[in-house]
Amino acid sequence: MSGPLGLSVVDPTDDMIMTFKYAYKKRSASNDEWLRFYISNDCGESWTLRKNIHGNDLGPDALASAYNTPAEEDWTEVSITNINSAYFTSNFRFKFEFENDNGNNLYIDDINLYPGSMANISED
């Protein structure tokens, strides 16, 4: 769960984009696991689901019987574009929830939050 982020200065006609990378491999083919991403505009008093990744969509067909440490090619990037101006408050928060079914470790990295108007700006 994040701490409060001040999004009240974001232009309400813009969109916010959240990106992150995750890595995961099932421990067994029968694992039924979920990764959920939520946002809040009231400092975590209530939460709204914005992304749900489940089962075979969560990890590749390859299994890892021991604790999995991801290789570079194991990372999947996710882009969330449904954060609208109702969430542009001084108390914006986000959280990840992983529902485990005796599977493997889940890794999350490279979390970014930025206005959509900045999506195509390069660092030249």
C-alpha positions as CSV (number, residue, x, y, z in Angstrom):
1,M,0.0,0.0,0.0
2,S,1.3,3.4,-0.9
3,G,1.3,6.4,1.4
4,P,-0.9,9.4,0.4
5,L,0.0,11.0,-2.9
6,G,-1.0,14.5,-3.8
7,L,-2.8,14.4,-7.2
8,S,-5.0,17.5,-6.6
9,V,-2.7,19.5,-8.8
10,V,-3.2,17.3,-11.9
11,D,-5.2,18.8,-14.7
12,P,-8.7,17.3,-14.4
13,T,-8.9,17.0,-18.2
14,D,-5.8,14.7,-18.2
15,D,-5.7,11.0,-17.4
16,M,-3.3,9.3,-15.0
17,I,-1.4,6.3,-16.1
18,M,0.0,3.8,-13.6
19,T,2.6,1.2,-14.8
20,F,4.4,-1.5,-12.9
21,K,6.2,-4.8,-13.6
22,Y,5.6,-8.1,-12.0
23,A,7.1,-11.5,-12.2
24,Y,5.5,-14.8,-11.1
25,K,5.5,-18.5,-11.9
26,K,3.1,-21.0,-10.6
27,R,4.4,-23.7,-8.3
28,S,1.8,-26.2,-9.6
29,A,-0.7,-26.2,-12.5
30,S,-3.6,-26.2,-10.0
31,N,-2.6,-22.9,-8.3
32,D,-5.5,-20.5,-8.5
33,E,-4.1,-17.1,-7.6
34,W,-5.0,-13.4,-8.1
35,L,-3.2,-10.1,-8.3
36,R,-5.5,-7.1,-7.8
37,F,-4.7,-3.4,-8.0
38,Y,-6.9,-0.9,-6.1
39,I,-7.0,2.9,-5.9
40,S,-8.5,5.2,-3.2
41,N,-9.4,8.9,-3.2
42,D,-10.0,9.1,0.5
43,C,-6.7,8.0,2.0
44,G,-7.6,4.3,2.1
45,E,-11.0,4.5,3.7
46,S,-12.5,2.9,0.6
47,W,-10.9,1.1,-2.4
48,T,-11.9,0.7,-6.0
49,L,-10.6,-2.2,-8.1
50,R,-8.8,-1.1,-11.3
51,K,-7.0,-4.2,-12.4
52,N,-7.5,-7.9,-11.8
53,I,-5.0,-10.6,-13.1
54,H,-6.0,-14.2,-12.4
55,G,-4.8,-17.7,-12.9
56,N,-3.1,-18.5,-16.2
57,D,-3.0,-14.7,-17.1
58,L,-0.9,-14.1,-14.0
59,G,2.0,-16.4,-15.0
60,P,3.4,-18.4,-17.9
61,D,2.8,-22.0,-18.4
62,A,6.2,-22.8,-17.0
63,L,6.2,-24.0,-13.4
64,A,8.8,-23.4,-10.7
65,S,8.8,-26.0,-8.0
66,A,11.1,-24.1,-5.7
67,Y,10.9,-20.5,-4.7
68,N,11.2,-18.6,-8.0
69,T,13.7,-15.7,-8.4
70,P,12.8,-13.9,-11.7
71,A,15.1,-13.6,-14.6
72,E,15.0,-10.6,-16.9
73,E,12.6,-12.2,-19.3
74,D,10.1,-13.2,-16.6
75,W,8.9,-9.6,-16.0
76,T,5.5,-8.5,-17.4
77,E,4.6,-4.8,-17.7
78,V,1.1,-3.7,-16.8
79,S,-0.4,-0.3,-17.8
80,I,-3.5,1.0,-16.0
81,T,-5.2,3.9,-17.7
82,N,-8.6,4.0,-15.9
83,I,-7.6,6.5,-13.1
84,N,-9.9,9.4,-13.7
85,S,-10.2,12.9,-12.2
86,A,-12.4,11.7,-9.3
87,Y,-9.1,10.3,-7.9
88,F,-7.1,13.5,-8.3
89,T,-7.2,14.3,-4.6
90,S,-4.5,15.1,-2.1
91,N,-5.2,11.7,-0.4
92,F,-4.8,9.4,-3.4
93,R,-3.4,5.9,-2.5
94,F,-2.9,2.6,-4.4
95,K,-2.4,-0.9,-3.2
96,F,-1.6,-4.3,-4.6
97,E,-3.3,-7.4,-3.2
98,F,-2.1,-10.9,-3.9
99,E,-4.3,-13.9,-3.1
100,N,-2.0,-16.9,-2.8
101,D,-3.0,-20.5,-3.3
102,N,0.2,-22.2,-2.0
103,G,2.0,-21.0,-5.2
104,N,5.2,-19.1,-5.6
105,N,6.5,-15.6,-4.7
106,L,5.2,-12.6,-6.6
107,Y,7.6,-9.8,-7.3
108,I,6.5,-6.2,-8.1
109,D,8.9,-3.5,-9.3
110,D,9.3,-0.3,-11.4
111,I,6.1,1.4,-10.2
112,N,5.3,4.6,-12.1
113,L,2.4,7.1,-11.9
114,Y,2.2,10.0,-14.3
115,P,-0.2,12.2,-16.3
116,G,-1.2,10.8,-19.7
117,S,0.0,14.1,-21.3
118,M,3.6,13.0,-20.4
119,A,3.3,9.5,-21.9
120,N,5.2,10.3,-25.1
121,I,7.9,12.6,-23.8
122,S,11.4,11.4,-24.5
123,E,14.6,12.1,-22.5
124,D,16.7,13.5,-25.3
